[in-house]
Amino acid sequence: MTGTSDGCLLAAAAITVAAPLLGSAAMALGFRRGSPRLFVVAVALVSLLSSLAITMLWSQTDGVPFVFGDRLGGGRLVCIDGITAVLLPYVALVEMSILLVAPRRALEQSSVTRLLFGAAATFAVFLTSHPLLLIVLWCATVLPNWQSVRSTPGGGAAARVFAIAMSAALVCMAVGTVLLVVDPPWAAAPGWVGSAGGWLVALAVMIRKGIFPFHSWYPALFSGATMSTALAATMPQVASYTAVRLLIGHVDHPEGVAAELIVLSQMALITATYGAALAIVQRDLRSLIGTLAMSQSALVLGGLAGTLPMELNGAFCVWISSGLALTGIGLVSWALESRAGPIRLDTRDGSGMRRSWPRFSCSSAWLGSACLARSPSWPTT
């Protein structure tokens, strides 16, 4: 990789994170307070284009990861490889879709400020493999989502459940990561400290991904928060990326963390089945989307626990395709709810839906097809 390519990759990574961060600061200062949609979509578009530039630049390299910053615990401050090159545009597309389709009343100053700040923190997560920075960014991605849930009318119960789950996940993540750095289980002669750290990180991943038995916050978030908050908190799957960097990336070492991966895969498959069964009996559309998202998210983690290239490719394909599809479904349901109110699945809503459907049928079909059509294929690395 040439010096010019390195500089371009680093500049594109900086733009991807800086655009929503500066946009969040501008919104906090009152810029475009009255009609912010055009501004925030433009900010998200900048991040999407810069993330696509990273993908294009990476595709022209020899496959050697680009790293920047000091090395700590097997990670770097900036790490761009095939995982980043594929997942970063996906996350940017999800964030831009949320801002593009959100109803006008959801684009108040405080909400948009939190959305942009959360987007910047999420982009930063997918651009690093530094263990300690991942801890900080986990906090940075949780805080705006919790504030959004708490400020939602009637979202107090969901905010409490979300806060309890995320607090436990953050504590396990922080303690486990520090133990992994102190005593890496993939190094020579590992001890019980590193093994305990691996299990704590695995527990943190399970909690944040809503893996059984830590799944209660997942459907509660979709039911009690705005759809923008629920999608922004779940669709990027920050916990899956963390598992790739801290656990799965070192599985080939003699003393790897294979035991944690086996447990994660088993519980993920149980959650996928359980979530699919719950989705069948839901009586409202939001709960259906929440349980279905929980099931699909668990499938991703189950695939990531594999060691064969085909297994990993399948996990990343499900990660992207199901995320885009669920984002499209969630945004379409949000648009319909803004006109017809909560949508029940066990009663006929013909009168309300008949009034609102003609204005959304074309946009709904376009959004669903566009989301599915933009699902990229995962290259074998």
C-alpha positions in Angstrom: 0.0 0.0 0.0 1.5 3.3 -1.1 1.9 6.4 1.1 -0.7 8.2 -1.0 -3.3 5.5 -0.5 -2.6 5.5 3.2 -3.1 9.2 3.4 -6.4 9.0 1.4 -7.7 6.2 3.6 -6.9 8.1 6.8 -8.5 11.3 5.4 -11.7 9.4 4.3 -11.9 7.8 7.8 -11.5 11.2 9.4 -14.3 12.7 7.2 -16.6 9.9 7.9 -16.5 10.5 11.7 -16.0 14.3 11.6 -19.0 15.1 9.4 -21.8 13.9 11.8 -19.8 15.1 14.8 -19.6 18.6 13.4 -23.2 18.4 12.3 -24.2 17.4 15.8 -22.3 20.4 17.2 -23.9 22.7 14.7 -27.4 21.5 15.6 -26.6 21.9 19.3 -25.8 25.5 18.7 -29.1 26.1 16.9 -28.1 25.9 13.2 -31.1 25.0 11.0 -33.3 24.5 14.0 -36.6 25.0 12.1 -36.0 22.7 9.1 -32.9 20.5 9.7 -33.7 17.7 7.3 -31.8 18.9 4.3 -28.8 19.7 6.5 -28.7 16.4 8.4 -29.2 14.4 5.2 -26.3 16.2 3.6 -24.1 15.5 6.6 -25.1 11.8 6.4 -24.5 11.8 2.7 -20.9 13.1 3.2 -20.2 10.2 5.6 -21.7 7.7 3.2 -19.6 9.0 0.3 -16.4 9.0 2.3 -17.2 5.4 3.6 -17.6 4.3 -0.1 -14.3 6.0 -0.9 -12.7 3.8 1.8 -14.3 0.7 0.2 -13.0 1.7 -3.2 -9.5 2.5 -1.9 -9.3 -0.7 0.0 -10.4 -2.8 -3.0 -7.3 -1.5 -4.9 -4.8 -2.6 -2.2 -3.1 -5.9 -1.7 -5.3 -6.8 1.2 -2.9 -5.8 4.0 -4.8 -4.0 6.8 -4.2 -0.3 7.1 -3.3 0.6 10.7 -2.5 3.9 12.4 -1.5 4.6 16.0 0.1 2.6 18.8 -0.5 -1.1 19.2 -2.3 -2.3 22.3 -3.7 -5.7 23.0 -3.6 -6.7 19.3 -5.5 -3.6 18.2 -4.7 -0.2 16.7 -6.2 3.3 17.0 -7.3 3.2 13.3 -7.8 -0.2 11.6 -9.2 -0.5 8.1 -9.4 -3.9 6.5 -12.0 -5.9 4.6 -14.4 -5.9 7.5 -14.4 -2.1 7.7 -14.5 -1.7 4.0 -17.8 -3.6 3.7 -19.6 -2.7 7.0 -18.9 1.0 7.2 -21.0 1.9 4.1 -23.7 -0.3 5.4 -23.8 1.6 8.7 -23.7 4.9 6.9 -26.6 3.9 4.7 -28.7 2.9 7.7 -28.0 6.2 9.4 -28.8 8.2 6.3 -32.1 6.3 5.7 -33.2 7.1 9.3 -32.6 10.8 8.8 -34.1 10.8 5.3 -37.4 9.1 6.2 -38.0 10.3 9.8 -41.3 12.3 10.2 -40.9 16.0 10.6 -41.9 16.0 14.3 -39.0 13.6 15.0 -36.4 16.0 13.7 -36.4 18.4 16.7 -33.1 19.9 17.7 -32.2 17.6 20.6 -33.2 14.4 18.7 -31.2 15.3 15.7 -28.2 16.3 17.8 -28.3 12.9 19.5 -28.7 11.0 16.3 -25.7 12.7 14.6 -23.5 12.2 17.7 -24.5 8.6 18.0 -23.7 8.1 14.2 -20.3 9.6 14.7 -19.5 7.3 17.6 -20.8 4.3 15.7 -18.6 5.1 12.7 -15.6 5.5 15.0 -16.3 2.0 16.4 -16.1 0.4 12.9 -12.8 2.2 12.2 -10.8 1.0 15.3 -9.6 -2.2 16.9 -8.1 -0.5 19.9 -9.4 -2.2 23.1 -9.6 0.8 25.4 -11.0 3.0 22.7 -13.7 0.4 22.1 -14.7 0.8 25.7 -15.1 4.5 25.4 -17.0 4.3 22.2 -19.4 1.7 23.7 -20.3 4.4 26.2 -20.6 7.0 23.5 -23.0 4.9 21.4 -25.2 4.0 24.4 -25.6 7.4 26.0 -27.5 9.2 23.2 -29.8 6.2 22.7 -30.7 6.1 26.4 -31.4 9.8 26.4 -33.6 9.5 23.4 -35.6 6.6 25.0 -35.9 8.5 28.2 -37.2 11.6 26.5 -39.8 9.6 24.5 -43.4 10.1 25.9 -44.3 6.8 27.7 -40.7 5.5 27.3 -39.8 5.5 31.0 -40.1 1.7 31.4 -38.1 1.0 28.2 -35.5 3.5 29.3 -35.1 1.7 32.7 -34.8 -1.7 31.1 -32.3 -0.4 28.5 -30.2 1.4 31.2 -30.0 -1.8 33.3 -28.9 -3.9 30.3 -26.4 -1.5 28.9 -24.9 -0.7 32.3 -24.3 -4.4 32.9 -22.8 -4.7 29.4 -20.5 -1.7 29.8 -19.2 -3.0 33.1 -18.5 -6.5 31.7 -16.9 -4.9 28.6 -14.7 -2.6 30.5 -13.4 -5.1 33.0 -13.1 -7.9 30.5 -11.2 -5.8 28.0 -8.7 -4.6 30.6 -8.1 -8.3 31.7 -7.6 -9.2 28.0 -5.0 -6.5 27.6 -3.2 -7.4 30.9 -3.1 -11.2 30.1 -3.9 -11.9 26.4 -5.3 -15.4 26.1 -3.8 -15.7 22.6 -0.3 -15.0 23.8 2.2 -17.5 25.1 1.5 -19.0 28.5 -1.8 -17.3 29.2 -3.3 -17.4 32.7 -6.7 -17.3 34.3 -6.9 -13.5 34.1 -7.0 -13.5 30.3 -9.5 -16.4 30.3 -11.8 -14.5 32.7 -11.5 -11.4 30.5 -12.6 -13.4 27.4 -15.7 -14.7 29.2 -16.6 -11.2 30.5 -16.3 -9.8 27.0 -18.4 -12.6 25.6 -21.0 -11.8 28.3 -21.0 -8.2 27.4 -21.6 -9.1 23.7 -24.5 -11.3 24.7 -26.1 -8.6 26.8 -25.7 -5.9 24.2 -27.0 -8.1 21.3 -30.0 -9.3 23.3 -28.9 -12.9 23.4 -31.1 -15.2 25.6 -31.4 -14.8 28.6 -30.5 -11.2 28.3 -33.0 -10.4 25.5 -35.8 -8.5 27.3 -34.5 -5.0 26.5 -34.6 -5.7 22.7 -38.4 -5.8 22.1 -38.9 -3.3 24.9 -36.8 -0.8 23.0 -38.8 -1.2 19.8 -42.0 -0.8 21.7 -41.1 2.1 24.0 -38.7 4.2 21.9 -39.0 6.0 18.6 -38.2 3.8 15.6 -35.1 6.0 14.8 -33.6 5.2 18.3 -34.4 1.5 18.0 -32.9 1.1 14.6 -29.8 3.3 15.4 -29.2 1.2 18.6 -29.6 -2.3 17.0 -29.0 -2.3 13.3 -25.2 -1.5 13.2 -24.6 -4.4 15.7 -21.7 -2.9 17.5 -21.4 -5.9 19.8 -20.9 -8.2 16.8 -18.0 -6.0 15.6 -16.5 -6.0 19.0 -16.6 -9.8 19.1 -14.8 -9.9 15.8 -12.0 -7.7 17.0 -11.6 -8.9 20.6 -12.5 -12.6 20.3 -12.9 -14.0 16.8 -9.8 -12.2 15.4 -7.6 -14.3 17.7 -9.2 -17.7 17.3 -6.4 -19.1 15.3 -3.9 -18.8 18.1 -3.0 -21.9 20.0 -4.6 -20.7 23.2 -7.5 -18.8 21.6 -10.9 -18.2 23.1 -12.7 -21.0 21.3 -14.7 -21.9 24.4 -16.4 -18.5 24.5 -17.2 -18.7 20.8 -18.8 -22.1 21.2 -21.1 -20.8 24.0 -21.9 -17.6 22.0 -22.8 -19.6 19.0 -25.0 -22.0 20.9 -26.9 -19.3 22.8 -27.2 -17.3 19.5 -28.9 -20.2 17.8 -31.3 -20.6 20.7 -32.1 -16.9 20.6 -32.6 -17.0 16.8 -35.2 -19.8 17.2 -36.8 -18.2 20.3 -37.0 -14.8 18.6 -38.6 -16.2 15.5 -41.2 -18.1 17.6 -42.0 -14.9 19.5 -42.4 -12.9 16.3 -45.2 -15.3 15.1 -47.4 -14.5 18.1 -46.9 -10.7 18.3 -50.0 -8.6 18.2 -48.6 -5.3 17.1 -46.2 -4.3 14.3 -43.5 -2.8 16.5 -43.2 -5.9 18.7 -43.0 -8.0 15.6 -40.1 -6.0 14.2 -38.3 -6.0 17.5 -38.4 -9.8 18.0 -37.6 -10.4 14.3 -34.6 -8.1 14.6 -33.5 -10.0 17.7 -33.7 -13.3 15.9 -31.8 -12.0 12.8 -29.1 -10.4 15.0 -28.5 -13.7 16.8 -28.1 -15.5 13.5 -25.2 -13.2 12.7 -23.4 -14.0 15.9 -23.9 -17.7 15.4 -22.3 -17.5 12.0 -19.4 -15.4 13.3 -18.4 -18.1 15.7 -17.4 -20.3 12.8 -13.8 -20.7 11.5 -14.4 -21.5 7.9 -14.4 -18.7 5.3 -17.9 -19.8 4.1 -19.3 -19.5 7.6 -17.9 -16.1 8.1 -19.1 -14.9 4.6 -22.6 -16.1 5.4 -22.6 -14.3 8.7 -21.6 -11.0 7.1 -24.1 -11.4 4.3 -26.9 -11.9 6.8 -25.5 -9.0 8.9 -25.9 -6.6 5.9 -28.9 -8.0 4.1 -31.1 -8.5 7.2 -30.0 -5.1 8.6 -31.0 -3.2 5.4 -34.3 -5.1 5.1 -35.3 -4.6 8.7 -34.3 -0.9 8.5 -36.6 -0.6 5.5 -39.5 -2.4 7.2 -39.0 -0.3 10.3 -39.0 3.0 8.5 -42.0 2.1 6.4 -43.9 1.1 9.6 -42.8 4.4 11.2 -44.1 6.4 8.2 -47.5 4.5 8.4 -47.7 5.0 12.2 -47.2 8.7 11.8 -50.5 8.9 9.8 -52.6 6.0 11.1 -51.3 5.5 14.7 -50.1 2.2 16.2 -50.6 -0.7 13.9 -52.2 -3.8 15.3 -51.8 -7.2 13.7 -54.7 -9.0 15.5 -57.5 -6.5 14.3 -58.6 -5.1 11.0 -57.4 -1.5 10.5 -58.9 -1.0 7.0 -60.4 2.4 7.6 -57.2 4.0 9.0 -54.9 2.2 6.6 -57.1 3.0 3.6 -56.7 6.7 4.3 -53.0 6.7 4.6 -51.9 3.9 2.3 -52.2 5.7 -1.1 -49.7 8.3 -0.1 -47.1 5.7 1.1 -47.5 2.7 -1.2 -45.0 3.9 -3.8 -42.5 5.2 -1.3 -42.8 2.0 0.8 -42.2 -0.3 -2.2 -39.3 1.9 -3.4 -37.6 1.9 0.0 -37.9 -1.9 0.5 -36.6 -2.7 -2.9 -33.8 -0.1 -2.6 -32.7 -1.5 0.7 -32.6 -5.1 -0.6 -30.9 -4.1 -3.9 -28.1 -2.2 -2.0 -27.0 -5.2 0.0 -23.3 -5.8 -1.0 -21.7 -9.1 -1.3 -18.9 -10.0 1.2 -15.6 -10.7 -0.4 -13.6 -13.7 0.8 -10.6 -12.6 2.7 
